[in-house]
Amino acid sequence: MDFKLLLERIMDLDKNIRFSLVCDFYGNVVDSKHRKDEQNYLSEDETKETLLYSAESWRVRHEHGKKIGRGKFAFVEYDRICRLTLPLGENRLLLVTADNKGNSFKMIEPIMNRISNPK
């Protein structure tokens, strides 16, 4: 999968999407895309820390998936942003953050469709 192209297409889905990245299940960034002129709320170290926690959560979900089924996505809404994480195959994660303007949930289905049909 061409992650750079996938991230560009995800960023094009909604102007409220601020940031997207692909990482492995240990929080190592494979590729990322940041919307121009958007300032980060977290420092680079804080972002790495939250990424490690997200990756750990997905490793645990993967283990439980043997009993309850594969996790499809996790969505967290904060006061300023929302964060969506989705597995990309067996060993990658997609993380997308967006501003909380309008209906934050509306970005889930288009992103999942983009992953299923990347072209």
N, CA, C and O atoms as a Tinker XYZ file with bonds, in Angstrom:
   476  protein
     1  N      0.847000   -1.186000    0.000000    73     2
     2  CA     0.000000    0.000000    0.000000    64     1     3
     3  C      0.889000    1.244000    0.000000    63     2     4     5
     4  O      1.874000    1.315000    0.734000    81     3
     5  N      0.538000    2.192000   -0.807000    73     3     6
     6  CA     1.265000    3.461000   -0.894000    64     5     7
     7  C      0.733000    4.385000    0.213000    63     6     8     9
     8  O     -0.293000    5.042000    0.039000    81     7
     9  N      1.434000    4.428000    1.340000    73     7    10
    10  CA     0.960000    5.191000    2.492000    64     9    11
    11  C      0.952000    6.690000    2.230000    63    10    12    13
    12  O      0.053000    7.393000    2.691000    81    11
    13  N      1.937000    7.184000    1.499000    73    11    14
    14  CA     1.994000    8.625000    1.213000    64    13    15
    15  C      0.744000    9.054000    0.440000    63    14    16    17
    16  O      0.127000   10.067000    0.770000    81    15
    17  N      0.375000    8.292000   -0.574000    73    15    18
    18  CA    -0.826000    8.590000   -1.354000    64    17    19
    19  C     -2.090000    8.445000   -0.504000    63    18    20    21
    20  O     -2.996000    9.274000   -0.592000    81    19
    21  N     -2.151000    7.404000    0.309000    73    19    22
    22  CA    -3.301000    7.207000    1.188000    64    21    23
    23  C     -3.486000    8.405000    2.112000    63    22    24    25
    24  O     -4.604000    8.897000    2.266000    81    23
    25  N     -2.407000    8.879000    2.729000    73    23    26
    26  CA    -2.498000   10.009000    3.650000    64    25    27
    27  C     -2.924000   11.284000    2.932000    63    26    28    29
    28  O     -3.713000   12.065000    3.465000    81    27
    29  N     -2.408000   11.497000    1.733000    73    27    30
    30  CA    -2.818000   12.677000    0.959000    64    29    31
    31  C     -4.318000   12.636000    0.662000    63    30    32    33
    32  O     -5.011000   13.645000    0.788000    81    31
    33  N     -4.806000   11.471000    0.272000    73    31    34
    34  CA    -6.232000   11.339000   -0.049000    64    33    35
    35  C     -7.112000   11.473000    1.182000    63    34    36    37
    36  O     -8.222000   11.999000    1.101000    81    35
    37  N     -6.626000   11.002000    2.316000    73    35    38
    38  CA    -7.387000   11.174000    3.560000    64    37    39
    39  C     -7.449000   12.646000    3.940000    63    38    40    41
    40  O     -8.502000   13.138000    4.345000    81    39
    41  N     -6.333000   13.350000    3.813000    73    39    42
    42  CA    -6.322000   14.776000    4.138000    64    41    43
    43  C     -7.284000   15.550000    3.237000    63    42    44    45
    44  O     -7.853000   16.556000    3.660000    81    43
    45  N     -7.467000   15.089000    2.001000    73    43    46
    46  CA    -8.370000   15.752000    1.058000    64    45    47
    47  C     -9.852000   15.494000    1.355000    63    46    48    49
    48  O    -10.717000   16.178000    0.807000    81    47
    49  N    -10.150000   14.522000    2.209000    73    47    50
    50  CA   -11.545000   14.168000    2.490000    64    49    51
    51  C    -12.306000   15.243000    3.259000    63    50    52    53
    52  O    -13.507000   15.421000    3.056000    81    51
    53  N    -11.606000   15.962000    4.145000    73    51    54
    54  CA   -12.289000   16.907000    5.020000    64    53    55
    55  C    -11.303000   17.998000    5.429000    63    54    56    57
    56  O    -10.189000   17.704000    5.865000    81    55
    57  N    -11.713000   19.251000    5.288000    73    55    58
    58  CA   -10.815000   20.361000    5.632000    64    57    59
    59  C    -10.519000   20.439000    7.125000    63    58    60    61
    60  O     -9.574000   21.120000    7.524000    81    59
    61  N    -11.305000   19.756000    7.961000    73    59    62
    62  CA   -11.058000   19.760000    9.407000    64    61    63
    63  C    -10.006000   18.746000    9.836000    63    62    64    65
    64  O     -9.570000   18.763000   10.987000    81    63
    65  N     -9.592000   17.863000    8.930000    73    63    66
    66  CA    -8.532000   16.914000    9.267000    64    65    67
    67  C     -7.220000   17.683000    9.348000    63    66    68    69
    68  O     -6.813000   18.346000    8.394000    81    67
    69  N     -6.572000   17.586000   10.491000    73    67    70
    70  CA    -5.347000   18.333000   10.762000    64    69    71
    71  C     -4.087000   17.530000   10.470000    63    70    72    73
    72  O     -3.085000   18.069000   10.001000    81    71
    73  N     -4.154000   16.231000   10.754000    73    71    74
    74  CA    -2.946000   15.426000   10.779000    64    73    75
    75  C     -3.324000   13.972000   10.533000    63    74    76    77
    76  O     -4.370000   13.510000   10.991000    81    75
    77  N     -2.481000   13.261000    9.818000    73    75    78
    78  CA    -2.680000   11.818000    9.650000    64    77    79
    79  C     -1.312000   11.151000    9.600000    63    78    80    81
    80  O     -0.338000   11.731000    9.120000    81    79
    81  N     -1.258000    9.928000   10.103000    73    79    82
    82  CA     0.002000    9.200000   10.062000    64    81    83
    83  C     -0.252000    7.711000   10.049000    63    82    84    85
    84  O     -1.311000    7.230000   10.453000    81    83
    85  N      0.752000    6.993000    9.570000    73    83    86
    86  CA     0.770000    5.539000    9.613000    64    85    87
    87  C      1.951000    5.155000   10.493000    63    86    88    89
    88  O      3.048000    5.693000   10.347000    81    87
    89  N      1.715000    4.220000   11.408000    73    87    90
    90  CA     2.776000    3.731000   12.276000    64    89    91
    91  C      2.653000    2.218000   12.418000    63    90    92    93
    92  O      1.663000    1.623000   11.992000    81    91
    93  N      3.664000    1.606000   13.019000    73    91    94
    94  CA     3.566000    0.184000   13.317000    64    93    95
    95  C      2.944000    0.014000   14.704000    63    94    96    97
    96  O      2.603000    1.000000   15.357000    81    95
    97  N      2.799000   -1.214000   15.145000    73    95    98
    98  CA     2.162000   -1.479000   16.430000    64    97    99
    99  C      3.071000   -1.174000   17.621000    63    98   100   101
   100  O      2.733000   -1.492000   18.761000    81    99
   101  N      4.217000   -0.561000   17.354000    73    99   102
   102  CA     5.124000   -0.133000   18.428000    64   101   103
   103  C      5.288000    1.379000   18.438000    63   102   104   105
   104  O      6.134000    1.913000   19.155000    81   103
   105  N      4.477000    2.070000   17.639000    73   103   106
   106  CA     4.491000    3.524000   17.629000    64   105   107
   107  C      5.541000    4.140000   16.727000    63   106   108   109
   108  O      5.730000    5.356000   16.765000    81   107
   109  N      6.229000    3.352000   15.917000    73   107   110
   110  CA     7.230000    3.874000   14.990000    64   109   111
   111  C      6.532000    4.423000   13.751000    63   110   112   113
   112  O      5.808000    3.697000   13.069000    81   111
   113  N      6.746000    5.692000   13.463000    73   111   114
   114  CA     6.074000    6.357000   12.349000    64   113   115
   115  C      6.650000    5.862000   11.025000    63   114   116   117
   116  O      7.864000    5.849000   10.820000    81   115
   117  N      5.747000    5.454000   10.132000    73   115   118
   118  CA     6.116000    5.022000    8.789000    64   117   119
   119  C      6.011000    6.193000    7.823000    63   118   120   121
   120  O      6.895000    6.398000    6.991000    81   119
   121  N      4.930000    6.964000    7.934000    73   119   122
   122  CA     4.722000    8.142000    7.100000    64   121   123
   123  C      3.705000    9.035000    7.790000    63   122   124   125
   124  O      2.897000    8.561000    8.588000    81   123
   125  N      3.744000   10.338000    7.483000    73   123   126
   126  CA     2.791000   11.261000    8.094000    64   125   127
   127  C      2.505000   12.424000    7.162000    63   126   128   129
   128  O      3.265000   12.708000    6.237000    81   127
   129  N      1.391000   13.088000    7.429000    73   127   130
   130  CA     0.984000   14.256000    6.643000    64   129   131
   131  C      0.340000   15.248000    7.608000    63   130   132   133
   132  O     -0.508000   14.876000    8.420000    81   131
   133  N      0.746000   16.500000    7.512000    73   131   134
   134  CA     0.249000   17.552000    8.398000    64   133   135
   135  C     -0.330000   18.663000    7.533000    63   134   136   137
   136  O      0.286000   19.072000    6.549000    81   135
   137  N     -1.513000   19.151000    7.897000    73   135   138
   138  CA    -2.119000   20.242000    7.130000    64   137   139
   139  C     -1.311000   21.520000    7.340000    63   138   140   141
   140  O     -0.984000   21.883000    8.470000    81   139
   141  N     -0.996000   22.189000    6.244000    73   139   142
   142  CA    -0.238000   23.437000    6.316000    64   141   143
   143  C     -0.999000   24.462000    7.146000    63   142   144   145
   144  O     -2.230000   24.488000    7.151000    81   143
   145  N     -0.262000   25.288000    7.832000    73   143   146
   146  CA    -0.797000   26.390000    8.635000    64   145   147
   147  C     -1.545000   25.947000    9.888000    63   146   148   149
   148  O     -2.151000   26.781000   10.560000    81   147
   149  N     -1.519000   24.665000   10.216000    73   147   150
   150  CA    -2.122000   24.199000   11.467000    64   149   151
   151  C     -1.015000   24.017000   12.493000    63   150   152   153
   152  O      0.002000   23.384000   12.212000    81   151
   153  N     -1.214000   24.570000   13.676000    73   151   154
   154  CA    -0.240000   24.410000   14.743000    64   153   155
   155  C     -0.608000   23.183000   15.573000    63   154   156   157
   156  O     -1.782000   22.907000   15.818000    81   155
   157  N      0.412000   22.461000   15.993000    73   155   158
   158  CA     0.193000   21.291000   16.837000    64   157   159
   159  C     -0.193000   21.725000   18.245000    63   158   160   161
   160  O      0.324000   22.713000   18.766000    81   159
   161  N     -1.094000   20.986000   18.845000    73   159   162
   162  CA    -1.442000   21.225000   20.245000    64   161   163
   163  C     -0.423000   20.556000   21.169000    63   162   164   165
   164  O     -0.160000   21.042000   22.268000    81   163
   165  N      0.141000   19.449000   20.719000    73   163   166
   166  CA     1.103000   18.701000   21.528000    64   165   167
   167  C      2.503000   18.856000   20.951000    63   166   168   169
   168  O      2.678000   19.047000   19.747000    81   167
   169  N      3.488000   18.772000   21.825000    73   167   170
   170  CA     4.873000   18.785000   21.362000    64   169   171
   171  C      5.176000   17.462000   20.650000    63   170   172   173
   172  O      4.374000   16.529000   20.696000    81   171
   173  N      6.319000   17.387000   20.001000    73   171   174
   174  CA     6.708000   16.148000   19.316000    64   173   175
   175  C      6.807000   14.992000   20.303000    63   174   176   177
   176  O      6.361000   13.884000   20.004000    81   175
   177  N      7.392000   15.239000   21.486000    73   175   178
   178  CA     7.509000   14.184000   22.501000    64   177   179
   179  C      6.138000   13.755000   23.017000    63   178   180   181
   180  O      5.903000   12.565000   23.228000    81   179
   181  N      5.239000   14.704000   23.219000    73   179   182
   182  CA     3.888000   14.359000   23.675000    64   181   183
   183  C      3.138000   13.554000   22.607000    63   182   184   185
   184  O      2.395000   12.627000   22.929000    81   183
   185  N      3.333000   13.909000   21.362000    73   183   186
   186  CA     2.718000   13.161000   20.265000    64   185   187
   187  C      3.253000   11.736000   20.237000    63   186   188   189
   188  O      2.479000   10.792000   20.076000    81   187
   189  N      4.559000   11.565000   20.390000    73   187   190
   190  CA     5.157000   10.227000   20.420000    64   189   191
   191  C      4.592000    9.407000   21.579000    63   190   192   193
   192  O      4.315000    8.216000   21.433000    81   191
   193  N      4.425000   10.060000   22.730000    73   191   194
   194  CA     3.884000    9.370000   23.900000    64   193   195
   195  C      2.457000    8.875000   23.636000    63   194   196   197
   196  O      2.140000    7.725000   23.940000    81   195
   197  N      1.595000    9.730000   23.075000    73   195   198
   198  CA     0.222000    9.312000   22.804000    64   197   199
   199  C      0.185000    8.233000   21.724000    63   198   200   201
   200  O     -0.671000    7.349000   21.753000    81   199
   201  N      1.107000    8.308000   20.784000    73   199   202
   202  CA     1.193000    7.293000   19.737000    64   201   203
   203  C      1.569000    5.932000   20.326000    63   202   204   205
   204  O      1.023000    4.906000   19.919000    81   203
   205  N      2.489000    5.923000   21.271000    73   203   206
   206  CA     2.866000    4.670000   21.937000    64   205   207
   207  C      1.672000    4.061000   22.673000    63   206   208   209
   208  O      1.470000    2.848000   22.625000    81   207
   209  N      0.884000    4.891000   23.351000    73   207   210
   210  CA    -0.302000    4.388000   24.056000    64   209   211
   211  C     -1.341000    3.854000   23.072000    63   210   212   213
   212  O     -1.964000    2.823000   23.327000    81   211
   213  N     -1.527000    4.540000   21.967000    73   211   214
   214  CA    -2.474000    4.069000   20.953000    64   213   215
   215  C     -2.031000    2.727000   20.384000    63   214   216   217
   216  O     -2.841000    1.814000   20.224000    81   215
   217  N     -0.743000    2.614000   20.081000    73   215   218
   218  CA    -0.224000    1.368000   19.526000    64   217   219
   219  C     -0.376000    0.225000   20.526000    63   218   220   221
   220  O     -0.746000   -0.887000   20.151000    81   219
   221  N     -0.094000    0.499000   21.780000    73   219   222
   222  CA    -0.251000   -0.534000   22.826000    64   221   223
   223  C     -1.713000   -0.964000   22.932000    63   222   224   225
   224  O     -1.998000   -2.156000   23.050000    81   223
   225  N     -2.625000   -0.026000   22.892000    73   223   226
   226  CA    -4.050000   -0.350000   22.952000    64   225   227
   227  C     -4.453000   -1.253000   21.799000    63   226   228   229
   228  O     -5.229000   -2.191000   21.982000    81   227
   229  N     -3.924000   -0.969000   20.603000    73   227   230
   230  CA    -4.272000   -1.800000   19.456000    64   229   231
   231  C     -3.640000   -3.179000   19.540000    63   230   232   233
   232  O     -4.223000   -4.142000   19.041000    81   231
   233  N     -2.476000   -3.310000   20.150000    73   231   234
   234  CA    -1.903000   -4.651000   20.352000    64   233   235
   235  C     -2.815000   -5.461000   21.258000    63   234   236   237
   236  O     -3.045000   -6.644000   21.007000    81   235
   237  N     -3.341000   -4.835000   22.315000    73   235   238
   238  CA    -4.260000   -5.518000   23.226000    64   237   239
   239  C     -5.561000   -5.857000   22.501000    63   238   240   241
   240  O     -6.070000   -6.970000   22.635000    81   239
   241  N     -6.107000   -4.903000   21.730000    73   239   242
   242  CA    -7.333000   -5.177000   20.972000    64   241   243
   243  C     -7.134000   -6.342000   20.005000    63   242   244   245
   244  O     -8.029000   -7.165000   19.813000    81   243
   245  N     -5.957000   -6.396000   19.404000    73   243   246
   246  CA    -5.657000   -7.478000   18.469000    64   245   247
   247  C     -5.719000   -8.833000   19.180000    63   246   248   249
   248  O     -6.253000   -9.802000   18.641000    81   247
   249  N     -5.172000   -8.888000   20.383000    73   247   250
   250  CA    -5.217000  -10.137000   21.160000    64   249   251
   251  C     -6.655000  -10.524000   21.511000    63   250   252   253
   252  O     -7.027000  -11.692000   21.398000    81   251
   253  N     -7.456000   -9.559000   21.930000    73   251   254
   254  CA    -8.856000   -9.840000   22.274000    64   253   255
   255  C     -9.678000  -10.164000   21.031000    63   254   256   257
   256  O    -10.715000  -10.823000   21.112000    81   255
   257  N     -9.206000   -9.696000   19.890000    73   255   258
   258  CA    -9.907000   -9.937000   18.640000    64   257   259
   259  C    -10.049000  -11.409000   18.306000    63   258   260   261
   260  O    -10.953000  -11.793000   17.564000    81   259
   261  N     -9.176000  -12.225000   18.838000    73   259   262
   262  CA    -9.281000  -13.664000   18.603000    64   261   263
   263  C    -10.578000  -14.216000   19.189000    63   262   264   265
   264  O    -11.082000  -15.239000   18.725000    81   263
   265  N    -11.119000  -13.545000   20.204000    73   263   266
   266  CA   -12.352000  -13.989000   20.849000    64   265   267
   267  C    -13.576000  -13.179000   20.430000    63   266   268   269
   268  O    -14.667000  -13.731000   20.289000    81   267
   269  N    -13.402000  -11.878000   20.231000    73   267   270
   270  CA   -14.578000  -11.028000   19.979000    64   269   271
   271  C    -14.632000  -10.457000   18.571000    63   270   272   273
   272  O    -15.600000   -9.783000   18.218000    81   271
   273  N    -13.631000  -10.710000   17.776000    73   271   274
   274  CA   -13.592000  -10.178000   16.420000    64   273   275
   275  C    -12.599000   -9.034000   16.315000    63   274   276   277
   276  O    -12.196000   -8.434000   17.311000    81   275
   277  N    -12.220000   -8.755000   15.084000    73   275   278
   278  CA   -11.210000   -7.731000   14.802000    64   277   279
   279  C    -11.759000   -6.335000   15.082000    63   278   280   281
   280  O    -12.885000   -6.013000   14.703000    81   279
   281  N    -10.952000   -5.513000   15.749000    73   279   282
   282  CA   -11.317000   -4.119000   15.983000    64   281   283
   283  C    -11.322000   -3.348000   14.677000    63   282   284   285
   284  O    -10.424000   -3.516000   13.852000    81   283
   285  N    -12.322000   -2.508000   14.481000    73   283   286
   286  CA   -12.433000   -1.751000   13.234000    64   285   287
   287  C    -11.888000   -0.341000   13.366000    63   286   288   289
   288  O    -11.210000    0.142000   12.459000    81   287
   289  N    -12.172000    0.332000   14.480000    73   287   290
   290  CA   -11.626000    1.660000   14.716000    64   289   291
   291  C    -11.822000    2.021000   16.185000    63   290   292   293
   292  O    -12.625000    1.417000   16.897000    81   291
   293  N    -11.053000    3.039000   16.619000    73   291   294
   294  CA   -11.238000    3.635000   17.941000    64   293   295
   295  C    -11.345000    5.138000   17.720000    63   294   296   297
   296  O    -10.566000    5.721000   16.966000    81   295
   297  N    -12.308000    5.753000   18.379000    73   295   298
   298  CA   -12.573000    7.174000   18.195000    64   297   299
   299  C    -12.608000    7.835000   19.559000    63   298   300   301
   300  O    -13.343000    7.409000   20.450000    81   299
   301  N    -11.806000    8.882000   19.717000    73   299   302
   302  CA   -11.768000    9.635000   20.973000    64   301   303
   303  C    -12.010000   11.099000   20.639000    63   302   304   305
   304  O    -11.380000   11.657000   19.740000    81   303
   305  N    -12.929000   11.712000   21.373000    73   303   306
   306  CA   -13.203000   13.122000   21.154000    64   305   307
   307  C    -12.768000   13.914000   22.381000    63   306   308   309
   308  O    -13.157000   13.610000   23.508000    81   307
   309  N    -11.968000   14.918000   22.140000    73   307   310
   310  CA   -11.489000   15.826000   23.175000    64   309   311
   311  C    -12.182000   17.174000   22.978000    63   310   312   313
   312  O    -12.970000   17.332000   22.047000    81   311
   313  N    -11.899000   18.132000   23.833000    73   311   314
   314  CA   -12.513000   19.451000   23.688000    64   313   315
   315  C    -12.130000   20.132000   22.374000    63   314   316   317
   316  O    -12.965000   20.791000   21.755000    81   315
   317  N    -10.882000   19.979000   21.946000    73   315   318
   318  CA   -10.396000   20.683000   20.754000    64   317   319
   319  C    -10.311000   19.829000   19.492000    63   318   320   321
   320  O    -10.505000   20.326000   18.382000    81   319
   321  N    -10.022000   18.554000   19.668000    73   319   322
   322  CA    -9.840000   17.680000   18.504000    64   321   323
   323  C    -10.527000   16.338000   18.742000    63   322   324   325
   324  O    -10.958000   16.024000   19.852000    81   323
   325  N    -10.613000   15.567000   17.678000    73   323   326
   326  CA   -10.980000   14.162000   17.797000    64   325   327
   327  C     -9.858000   13.358000   17.154000    63   326   328   329
   328  O     -9.151000   13.847000   16.273000    81   327
   329  N     -9.710000   12.125000   17.605000    73   327   330
   330  CA    -8.656000   11.261000   17.091000    64   329   331
   331  C     -9.257000    9.910000   16.722000    63   330   332   333
   332  O     -9.954000    9.278000   17.516000    81   331
   333  N     -8.972000    9.493000   15.512000    73   331   334
   334  CA    -9.462000    8.225000   14.995000    64   333   335
   335  C     -8.256000    7.339000   14.724000    63   334   336   337
   336  O     -7.306000    7.768000   14.069000    81   335
   337  N     -8.286000    6.104000   15.222000    73   335   338
   338  CA    -7.238000    5.145000   14.893000    64   337   339
   339  C     -7.895000    3.907000   14.297000    63   338   340   341
   340  O     -8.942000    3.451000   14.756000    81   339
   341  N     -7.251000    3.379000   13.264000    73   339   342
   342  CA    -7.746000    2.197000   12.567000    64   341   343
   343  C     -6.575000    1.290000   12.231000    63   342   344   345
   344  O     -5.491000    1.779000   11.911000    81   343
   345  N     -6.770000   -0.015000   12.297000    73   343   346
   346  CA    -5.705000   -0.908000   11.867000    64   345   347
   347  C     -5.602000   -0.919000   10.344000    63   346   348   349
   348  O     -6.612000   -0.882000    9.641000    81   347
   349  N     -4.380000   -0.969000    9.850000    73   347   350
   350  CA    -4.110000   -1.143000    8.416000    64   349   351
   351  C     -3.409000   -2.489000    8.274000    63   350   352   353
   352  O     -2.186000   -2.569000    8.388000    81   351
   353  N     -4.156000   -3.514000    8.032000    73   351   354
   354  CA    -3.587000   -4.851000    7.970000    64   353   355
   355  C     -3.228000   -5.338000    9.363000    63   354   356   357
   356  O     -3.803000   -4.899000   10.359000    81   355
   357  N     -2.284000   -6.236000    9.414000    73   355   358
   358  CA    -1.922000   -6.874000   10.686000    64   357   359
   359  C     -0.873000   -6.107000   11.493000    63   358   360   361
   360  O     -0.731000   -6.343000   12.693000    81   359
   361  N     -0.134000   -5.192000   10.855000    73   359   362
   362  CA     0.988000   -4.604000   11.578000    64   361   363
   363  C      1.134000   -3.090000   11.425000    63   362   364   365
   364  O      2.194000   -2.540000   11.723000    81   363
   365  N      0.089000   -2.415000   10.965000    73   363   366
   366  CA     0.142000   -0.963000   10.821000    64   365   367
   367  C     -1.128000   -0.340000   11.379000    63   366   368   369
   368  O     -2.179000   -0.979000   11.444000    81   367
   369  N     -1.009000    0.925000   11.783000    73   367   370
   370  CA    -2.141000    1.713000   12.266000    64   369   371
   371  C     -2.217000    3.013000   11.494000    63   370   372   373
   372  O     -1.200000    3.572000   11.083000    81   371
   373  N     -3.426000    3.480000   11.303000    73   371   374
   374  CA    -3.664000    4.808000   10.762000    64   373   375
   375  C     -4.210000    5.652000   11.899000    63   374   376   377
   376  O     -5.149000    5.244000   12.582000    81   375
   377  N     -3.626000    6.827000   12.106000    73   375   378
   378  CA    -4.102000    7.770000   13.110000    64   377   379
   379  C     -4.460000    9.061000   12.382000    63   378   380   381
   380  O     -3.663000    9.583000   11.602000    81   379
   381  N     -5.663000    9.571000   12.641000    73   379   382
   382  CA    -6.135000   10.801000   12.014000    64   381   383
   383  C     -6.675000   11.707000   13.108000    63   382   384   385
   384  O     -7.464000   11.264000   13.943000    81   383
   385  N     -6.261000   12.967000   13.115000    73   383   386
   386  CA    -6.831000   13.939000   14.042000    64   385   387
   387  C     -7.546000   15.019000   13.243000    63   386   388   389
   388  O     -7.135000   15.384000   12.142000    81   387
   389  N     -8.633000   15.520000   13.834000    73   387   390
   390  CA    -9.428000   16.559000   13.181000    64   389   391
   391  C     -9.941000   17.536000   14.216000    63   390   392   393
   392  O    -10.096000   17.196000   15.389000    81   391
   393  N    -10.204000   18.755000   13.772000    73   391   394
   394  CA   -10.837000   19.743000   14.647000    64   393   395
   395  C    -12.256000   19.293000   14.957000    63   394   396   397
   396  O    -12.880000   18.588000   14.164000    81   395
   397  N    -12.757000   19.702000   16.102000    73   395   398
   398  CA   -14.131000   19.374000   16.497000    64   397   399
   399  C    -15.088000   20.431000   15.969000    63   398   400   401
   400  O    -15.642000   21.220000   16.734000    81   399
   401  N    -15.275000   20.438000   14.676000    73   399   402
   402  CA   -16.219000   21.362000   14.046000    64   401   403
   403  C    -17.244000   20.517000   13.325000    63   402   404   405
   404  O    -16.894000   19.691000   12.482000    81   403
   405  N    -18.492000   20.715000   13.646000    73   403   406
   406  CA   -19.526000   19.909000   13.001000    64   405   407
   407  C    -19.591000   18.525000   13.605000    63   406   408   409
   408  O    -19.276000   18.341000   14.781000    81   407
   409  N    -19.992000   17.565000   12.823000    73   407   410
   410  CA   -20.149000   16.192000   13.263000    64   409   411
   411  C    -18.840000   15.428000   13.047000    63   410   412   413
   412  O    -18.524000   15.043000   11.922000    81   411
   413  N    -18.095000   15.213000   14.105000    73   411   414
   414  CA   -16.801000   14.541000   14.004000    64   413   415
   415  C    -16.926000   13.113000   13.505000    63   414   416   417
   416  O    -16.024000   12.607000   12.838000    81   415
   417  N    -18.033000   12.462000   13.821000    73   415   418
   418  CA   -18.223000   11.073000   13.415000    64   417   419
   419  C    -18.338000   10.916000   11.903000    63   418   420   421
   420  O    -18.110000    9.826000   11.377000    81   419
   421  N    -18.687000   11.982000   11.204000    73   419   422
   422  CA   -18.904000   11.868000    9.763000    64   421   423
   423  C    -17.626000   11.526000    9.003000    63   422   424   425
   424  O    -17.701000   11.078000    7.859000    81   423
   425  N    -16.466000   11.722000    9.603000    73   423   426
   426  CA   -15.223000   11.426000    8.896000    64   425   427
   427  C    -14.873000    9.946000    8.939000    63   426   428   429
   428  O    -14.022000    9.507000    8.165000    81   427
   429  N    -15.496000    9.159000    9.811000    73   427   430
   430  CA   -15.116000    7.755000    9.969000    64   429   431
   431  C    -15.392000    6.953000    8.702000    63   430   432   433
   432  O    -14.493000    6.292000    8.181000    81   431
   433  N    -16.614000    7.003000    8.207000    73   431   434
   434  CA   -16.970000    6.179000    7.042000    64   433   435
   435  C    -16.152000    6.527000    5.796000    63   434   436   437
   436  O    -15.657000    5.613000    5.138000    81   435
   437  N    -15.985000    7.824000    5.438000    73   435   438
   438  CA   -15.156000    8.122000    4.259000    64   437   439
   439  C    -13.711000    7.633000    4.402000    63   438   440   441
   440  O    -13.106000    7.190000    3.425000    81   439
   441  N    -13.166000    7.712000    5.601000    73   439   442
   442  CA   -11.794000    7.241000    5.806000    64   441   443
   443  C    -11.734000    5.725000    5.654000    63   442   444   445
   444  O    -10.829000    5.199000    5.008000    81   443
   445  N    -12.688000    5.029000    6.244000    73   443   446
   446  CA   -12.710000    3.569000    6.115000    64   445   447
   447  C    -12.895000    3.162000    4.651000    63   446   448   449
   448  O    -12.291000    2.190000    4.198000    81   447
   449  N    -13.725000    3.900000    3.912000    73   447   450
   450  CA   -13.897000    3.620000    2.491000    64   449   451
   451  C    -12.611000    3.868000    1.719000    63   450   452   453
   452  O    -12.293000    3.120000    0.794000    81   451
   453  N    -11.873000    4.898000    2.081000    73   451   454
   454  CA   -10.612000    5.223000    1.405000    64   453   455
   455  C     -9.596000    4.104000    1.638000    63   454   456   457
   456  O     -8.826000    3.771000    0.737000    81   455
   457  N     -9.589000    3.534000    2.818000    73   455   458
   458  CA    -8.664000    2.437000    3.108000    64   457   459
   459  C     -9.043000    1.203000    2.292000    63   458   460   461
   460  O     -8.173000    0.515000    1.758000    81   459
   461  N    -10.337000    0.929000    2.198000    73   459   462
   462  CA   -10.809000   -0.236000    1.434000    64   461   463
   463  C    -10.575000   -0.068000   -0.059000    63   462   464   465
   464  O    -10.301000   -1.041000   -0.761000    81   463
   465  N    -10.682000    1.163000   -0.545000    73   463   466
   466  CA   -10.525000    1.464000   -1.973000    64   465   467
   467  C     -9.527000    2.605000   -2.147000    63   466   468   469
   468  O     -9.929000    3.733000   -2.430000    81   467
   469  N     -8.223000    2.330000   -1.981000    73   467   470
   470  CA    -7.232000    3.415000   -1.968000    64   469   471
   471  C     -7.052000    4.150000   -3.293000    63   470   472   473
   472  O     -6.419000    5.205000   -3.311000    81   471
   473  N     -7.577000    3.640000   -4.391000    73   471   474
   474  CA    -7.331000    4.275000   -5.694000    64   473   475
   475  C     -8.386000    5.257000   -6.064000    63   474   476
   476  O     -8.313000    5.868000   -7.130000    81   475
